[in-house]
Amino acid sequence: MPNPYLHVLRTPHALPMVLAAFVGRLPLSMVGLGSVLLIASETGSYGFGGAVAATGAVTTAVSGPLIGRWADTHGQRRTLLPVVAVFVAAGCVFLPAVKNDWPTWTVFASAGVAGACIPPVASMIRVRWTHLLRGTHRLPTALAMESVVDEFVFIVGPVLVTFLSTTGHATSGVVTAFVLAVVGSLLFAAQGRTEPPPHGHEARSGPRAIRSPGIRVLFVVGAAVGAVLGTLEIALVAFADESGAMSLSGVLIAALAVGSMASGIGWGSVHWRHPLRQRLSVALVLLTVLSLPLLFVGNVWAMIPFVVVAGVAVSPSLISSFTLAELLVPRSATTEAFTWIGTALGLGVAVGASLAGWVVDTAGANAAFTVATVAAAVAAVVVASCQRLLHVPAEHAAAPAMAR
């Protein structure tokens, strides 16, 4: 039996699209950290850098659905080009504002505009796969592959931006992130043969994706998974610090991504027979259960395998959510639906990281993992009690069983 991922990549014109999207989404994991490192280098304040990065993260989350609706209405290329132009302009203000000690508001304003206009390539490529493979057994595999790529991006990006920012000029990390965003987005926009057609009036006047009860349930799931990721990022660093092994904090975070990547690869290659909504419910229960041991592990080396295991449930939760989102809304609202989940993830990361930081300060690193367990449990309960809302509409009944 041929490898299902190779089968997906053999889709006509798919490989250039995938490569361009990989370059274009790398900055998602680089801009925030690069900004913190640059500002800390220039001002000596990590708090200021963190506040600026948080501003960009919030505006990214808020603007995502709006940009997604524009893309559904006018087309991806016509949306990407002006978004990239504003992103570049904001970057050209942000760098001198930090370097030349401009008024604080200019730093926050330019970071906010840049965050709002960071090209949403990750959502757009999922829409392209949906356009190319809708109704086939290959679509869930393609969406699983995108989740794996996301995990890889968040392994490579932070390492790259940290290396550039700390071994060369302090601006190197941020500048590289901006260049990759622009180059990748323009290359992605140039892939006209894979671009879905705009839906024009249908998307502009049709119902918003978030009005779908099922999408609102998936918004809760996205926020919960984001809270898990935000919590673990903070709590694992704090745990390594408390254990006197701060140098291993990166290993712990990478272990989470490795577990999630491995499960994502496996998840996307299986021909599932159970409905998607049930698989999502099982994945969230697993995420809850597998996060529990983190509360009790006391040794940093013992923590590594437990983190890998906890990561196993992350990708299946996201893969199932994105696949369900595609099936629960009209084609004219697909991009918007995907960006709502992305928005939920971003907001969840911010809330989870904030809560985890507070718990670390008051009760220690192990106690902070409770935030992740509670978030996953809440999502599991919501999905289990809202199975009816996640039932795929009748018009998708002819889709392959694995896509339902």
N, C-alpha and C positions, 0 to 999 in steps of 0.2 A: 504493500500500500504506500503510495507516494506521501512524502511529508506534506501535511496540510498547509503549512506556512509557505513552502515553496510553491505549492499549487496556487495560493493567493497571490504571491509575488509574480506569477506568470500571467496574471491578468494584464491585458494590453495596456501599455503606457504606465503601469503601476510603479515600477522601480524608480524612475526619475522623480515621481511624485513623493514617494516614501523618503528618498534621500533629501530632497528639498525640505520636506516637512521636518525631518530630523534636525537639520541645521537651523531651521526657523524656530523650533521650540526649545533648543538648548538654552537660550537666554532666560526662559521661565525660571530656571534653577540657578541663574547667575546674576541677574540684575539686582535683586534684593541683597544678597550676600556681598556682591561687589560694591554696592553703595555703602553698606555698613563698614567694610574694610577701608574704602576710600575716605569716608567721613572720619572714621577713627584715626586714620593716618594724619589727616589734616587738622583735626580739632582735639584729638585725644579722648573723645567722648563716644563710647559705644552706645550709651543711652540715646544720644542725638541720632546716631546712625540707625539704631533700631526703630526709632519713631518715624524717621524718613522712609525706611523700608516698609514699615507697616502701612504708612499712608499710600504708598504705591500698590501694596497688596490689596488694600480695601478698594481703591479705585479700579483696579483690574477686575475684582469680583463684581462690582456694581455695574461697570460698563459692559461686561460680557454679554448679557442677554440682549442689550440694545444693539450691539454690533452684530450679534447673531441674527436678529430680526432684519437688520439692514442687508445682511448677506442673503437671507432667504428671499428678500424682496428684490434687490438689485443685482445679485450675483456676487460671488466671492471676489473676483478680480476687481470689480468696480468698488467694492468695499475696502479691500486690502490696500489699494494704492493710496487713497487719502489718509487712511489710518497710519500707514507707514510714514507718510510725509509729516504728519503731526508728531509722531513718535520721534522722528529725527530732530525736528525743531525743538521739542522738549529736551532732548538729550543735549543739544547745543547750548541750551540755557543752563541745564543742571550742572554740567562740568565746570564752567567758569564760576557759577554761583558758589560752588563748594571751594574751588581752588582760590578764588579771589575774595573770599569772605564777604560775599554779598549779603543783604538782609536775609534773615532766617526764612521769611515768608517766601522768598524766591526759590529757595531750596525745596521747601515743601510743595509749593505750587508746581514747579517743574517736575518733581518726582511724581506728584499726583497725576499730572497730564500724561507723563510717560507711561505710568502704570495703566491708566485708562486706555491707552492706545497701543499697548504691547500687542503685536499681531496674534490673533487667536488661532494659530495654525493647527493646534492640537484638536480643537473642535471641528475645524473645517475639513481636516483630512478624514475624520470619522464620517462626516456627511458625504464626502466623495466616495468612500467605500460603500456607504449605504446606497448611493446612486448607482455605483457600478455593479454591486452584488446583491441588491435587494431581492429577497425571495429565494436565495440559494443557500446551500449548506456552507458556503465559504464566508458569508458575512459575519457570523459569530466568531470565526477564526480570525478574520481581519480585525475585528474590534478587540479581540483578545491580544493580538499582536500589537495594537496601538497602546494598550495598557502596559504591556511589557516594555515597549519603547519609552513610555513615560517614566517607568521605573529606572531604566538605563540612563535617561536624561538626568534624573535626580541623583544618580551616582557620579556620572562624569562631570556634570556642570559645576557643582560645588568644588570638586577637586581642581578643575581647570581654573576657575576664577580665583581660588585661594592661591594657587601656584603663581598665576600671573600678577596678582596684587601684592604678593609678599616677596617675590624674587626679582621683580622688575620695578617699573615705575608704578606708583600707587593707582594711577588712572588706568593701567593696562587692562585690569579685569573688567571694569565697566565699559571701556571703549570696545574691547573685544566682544562683549555681550551685545552691545548696540549694533556692531558691524554684522555679527552673525544673524541677529534678528532681521536686519534690513536685507542682507543677501539671501537668506533662506526664504523670507517672505516673497521677495521679488521673483526668485526662481520658482517658488510654489505657485504664485499667481500666473506665471508664464505657462504652466501646464494646462493649457486650454482644453486638451482632449479628454481630461478626466473631470473637468468642472461641471457640476450639475447646473441645469438651466435655472435662471431666476424665476420665482413664482409671482413676481409683480403684484398686481392688485389682490390676488388670492392671499398672499402672505401679509400684505399691508392691511387688508380689511378683515382678514380671517381672525379666528380666536387666538389669543396669546397662549403659548404653550403652558404657561404656569397656571392657566385656568383649568387645565386638565387635572382632576383629582389624583390620577396616577402619578403625574409629574410632581405634584406637591409631596406625595409620599416619597418619591425618589429624591426630592430636595432634602428631606429629612435624612435619608440614607447618606447622601453626599456630605451633608454637614457632619453627620456622625463619623463617617470614615475620615473626613478632614480633621475632626477633633482627635481621633485616634492618632493620626500621623503627627499632628502638631504636639500632642502630649508626649508621644514617644521621642520626638526630636529633642525636646527640652529635658525630659526625665532621664533619657539615656546619657546625655552629656552630664547632667547633675550626678547620676549614679557613678559614672566613670570618675568624676571629680571626687566624690565622697570615698571612692575605693582607692584613691591615690594613683589612678591610672588614666589621667586625663588624655594621654596620647592615644588611648584606645577608643575614645568617644566616636571617632570617625568609623572605626571598625564596627562598632555596635550599630550605628545608623546604616552602614552598608549592609550589615547582616539582615536588617529588616527588609531592605530593598531586594536582596538576593532571594530571601524566602518568597517575597511577593512575585518576583520575576519568574522563579521556578514554577510556582503554582499557576501563574498566568499562562505560561507556555503549555503546561499540561492541560489546563482547563480548556484552552482554545482548540486542542487537538482531539477532544473527546466528542463523540456523537451522543449527545444527551437525549434522554427520552422523557424526563420529567419536565413539567412546565417551568418556564423561567422564573415565575414568581416564587415557586417553591424552592428553586435552587438559590435564589437570593436570600430567602428566609434561612435556609440551612447555612449559607456562608456567613451570615451575620451572627447566628448562634455560635458557630465555630470561632468567629472573631472574638466574641465575648468570652468563651471558655478558654481559648488559647492565650488570652491576655492575662488571665488570673495568676499563673505562676510567676509573672514578673513582679508581683507584689511581695514575693517571699524570697527570691534569689538574693544571696548576699555576696557572691563572688563574681568578679567581672568576667572571668573566663567561663564560668558556668552560665553566665547570662547570655553569652553569644548564641549557643544553640537554641535557647528558649526564645530569643528574639527572632531567629530564623523561622522557628515554628510559628510564632505569632504572626509573622509576615505572610504566612501561607494563605490566610483568609482574606487578605487585603485585595489583591487583584480580582479574585472571583466576585467579590462584592461590587467592585467598580465595573467589571465586564458585564455582569448581569444587569446592573443599573443602566448602562449606556445602551445595551441591546434592547431592554424594555422601553427605554425612552423613544427609541426609533420606531417601535411598534405601537406606541400609545398615542402618538400625535399624527396629524396629517403631514404629508410630505412637505407642504409649504412652511412647516414650523419646525423642521428637524434640527436645523442649526441652533435655533433659539432654545429648543429643548436640551440639547447637549450643553449649551453654555450655561443654562440654569444649574445643571449638575456641577459644572466647573465653578460657578459662583458659590454654590453651597460648599464645595470642597475648600475653596479659598477662605470663606468665612469660618468654616469649621476649624481649619488650621490655626487661624488667628485666635479664636476663642479657646481652643484646646491648649495652645501654647501659653496663653495668658493664665488660664486656670492652673495649668501644671506648674508654671513658675511660682504662682502664689502658694500652692501646696508644698512645693519643694522648700520654699522659705520657711513655712510654718511647721511642716511635719516630716520633711526629708524626701529623698528621691523615690524610694520604693512606694511610699504613700501616693505619690503623684500618678503612678500607673493606674490608680483607681479611676481617674478621670477617663482614661481610655476604655476601661471595662464598663463603666456606667454609660458612656456614649454609645458603645456597641450594643449594650443591652437594650437601651431605649430604642435604637433603630430596629433591633430584632423584634421587639414587642410591637412596634408600629407596623412593620411589614407583615407580621403574623396576623395582626388584627385587621389589616386592610387588604387582604388577598383579593377580595372582590374588585377593589379599585385598580388592581394591577392585572386584571384579566384582559387579555389581548382582544381588541374588537373583532367583530365577525369578518370584516374585510381582509383580515390577515390570516383567516383560518386555513387558507391554502398554503401558507408558508411552511417550510420544512419543520418537522417536529423540533429539531434542535434550536430553531430560531424562535419558538414559541415559549 
